[in-house]
Amino acid sequence: MSTIQLLFGRHGARDHYLGGRYVRPGRARPQRLAFPLSERTVHLFELITPSQLREPVPARRIFPSFSSRYDLTALVFAQQVEKRGGRSFNAESRTSVEQDREYAELQEAALSADLAFFKRPTWERYLAVAAADERFGDLRESLIEENLHCFASAGYDVVARLGRLHSRARRLRRRGFVVRTRIGAGTFLPEQILKRRSIFGLGVGEEHRMRGYVDRFLRVVPSWRPGCELPSRERLLALQGRELAAVHERFDALARASRALPELRDLLGILQEVVGHGGTA
């Protein structure tokens, strides 16, 4: 029976891909895959790109450039898959030209909405960003599940390295597939929790959206002064009720009154006045 190996974890500059982590002599090696690499192996990697039909991607082409250890060790793993007769595919590859076109259109809409918010981060523009992200994110999740289902149904052992936000793919276990899951380090920011709730159909309330707005606003503004640090995620997640409404309202008012992006210190000042928090992590 086919096995699906899902690996969720951070995709940062210090991250390592499968099989790429250095282990000091005498220390235990990281857990291996649930199956040996062979001609029955399909490796799904994550890459957002406007056009990608469901076709094998040679290891040397899985990323357009290599700028981190993550990229380089991903290349090494894909080469190992190829050496043993397996193949690599984009986890979000599309099955038709029409679906590929829809993906590109939704990606462009999400990017345009994000750029508009960056230029002027008002509440109205954030709602447009959230809506565009939700449409694009839903298609991405569906494609990942569809590709996992397709290859596993055809008898392949599938290994997929994905961001932790994509863990909806674990639901494939309900369809009778053997699914092994490993979750790496990392935390969810308030806006990522909003997206995660949407992905799982858990319902998104007004307070979830307001926290997402506050979170994104804080992360897009510049910080020119030493000592200005983002509030901890725990403090942002604790915002609720009147405090959250007041912070949200004043952030929006500041965005509307400013001709350019305000500085981080201006937003931290609002947090300090409303909830008595200086903004340090």
C-alpha positions, 0 to 999 in steps of 0.5 A, spaced: 500 500 500 502 507 498 504 511 504 504 519 504 509 522 508 507 529 510 513 534 513 511 540 515 515 546 518 519 552 517 521 554 510 526 559 513 534 561 511 536 557 516 532 551 515 534 544 512 530 540 507 530 532 508 536 529 509 540 535 509 541 537 516 548 536 519 549 531 525 555 532 529 558 525 531 555 521 536 548 524 536 542 521 534 540 522 526 534 525 525 528 520 523 528 517 516 522 517 511 517 512 512 519 508 506 526 508 502 527 512 496 525 508 489 522 508 482 515 508 486 517 515 490 514 522 488 517 528 491 512 534 492 515 540 493 512 547 494 513 553 490 508 558 488 509 560 481 504 563 476 504 557 471 506 549 473 502 544 470 502 537 473 509 534 470 515 532 472 520 537 474 528 536 474 532 537 480 536 542 477 529 546 476 525 546 482 527 553 484 529 558 480 535 560 484 539 558 490 539 563 496 539 559 502 541 552 505 534 550 505 534 551 497 541 547 496 539 541 501 532 541 497 536 540 491 540 535 494 534 531 496 531 532 489 537 529 486 537 523 491 530 522 489 532 522 481 538 517 482 533 512 485 528 513 479 523 517 483 520 524 480 519 531 483 513 535 482 510 542 484 505 540 490 501 545 487 501 543 480 495 544 475 491 538 471 489 543 465 491 549 462 484 552 464 486 551 472 493 554 471 490 560 468 485 560 474 491 560 479 495 565 475 489 570 476 488 568 483 495 569 485 495 576 481 489 578 485 492 577 491 498 580 490 495 586 487 491 587 494 497 586 498 500 591 494 494 596 495 494 595 502 502 596 503 501 603 500 495 605 504 493 599 510 486 601 511 481 596 514 477 596 507 483 594 504 485 589 509 478 586 508 480 586 500 486 582 502 483 577 506 478 575 501 483 575 495 488 571 500 482 566 502 480 565 494 487 563 492 489 559 499 483 555 498 485 553 491 492 552 493 490 547 498 485 543 494 491 542 489 495 540 494 490 535 496 488 533 489 496 531 487 497 527 493 491 523 492 492 522 485 499 519 486 498 515 492 492 512 488 496 510 482 501 506 487 506 511 489 509 513 495 509 520 496 513 525 500 511 532 501 515 538 504 510 543 506 509 549 510 505 548 517 499 552 514 498 547 509 496 541 514 489 540 511 492 535 507 492 530 513 485 529 512 487 524 506 487 519 512 480 519 512 480 516 505 483 510 507 491 512 505 497 511 510 499 518 512 505 519 516 506 526 519 512 530 522 511 537 524 517 541 525 518 548 529 515 554 528 509 558 531 503 561 528 502 569 527 495 572 529 494 572 521 496 565 520 491 563 525 486 567 521 488 563 515 488 557 518 481 557 521 479 559 514 482 553 511 479 548 515 472 551 515 472 553 522 469 560 521 472 566 521 469 572 526 470 579 526 475 579 532 479 574 528 479 579 522 481 585 526 487 581 530 489 579 523 489 586 521 493 589 527 498 583 526 499 585 518 499 592 519 504 592 525 509 587 520 508 592 514 510 598 517 518 600 517 522 601 524 527 606 524 529 607 531 533 602 535 529 598 541 522 598 537 520 591 537 514 587 535 509 585 540 509 578 542 504 573 538 501 572 545 500 579 547 496 580 540 492 574 541 490 576 547 487 582 544 479 582 544 473 585 546 473 593 547 481 593 547 481 590 540 476 594 537 479 600 540 486 598 537 483 596 530 479 603 530 485 607 531 490 603 527 485 604 521 484 612 523 492 613 523 492 609 516 487 614 513 490 620 516 497 618 513 500 620 507 505 615 507 506 609 511 506 610 519 512 608 523 512 602 528 513 607 534 506 610 532 503 603 532 506 601 538 504 608 542 497 606 540 498 599 543 501 603 549 495 607 550 490 602 549 492 596 553 498 599 557 503 595 552 510 598 550 511 593 544 517 589 546 517 581 545 
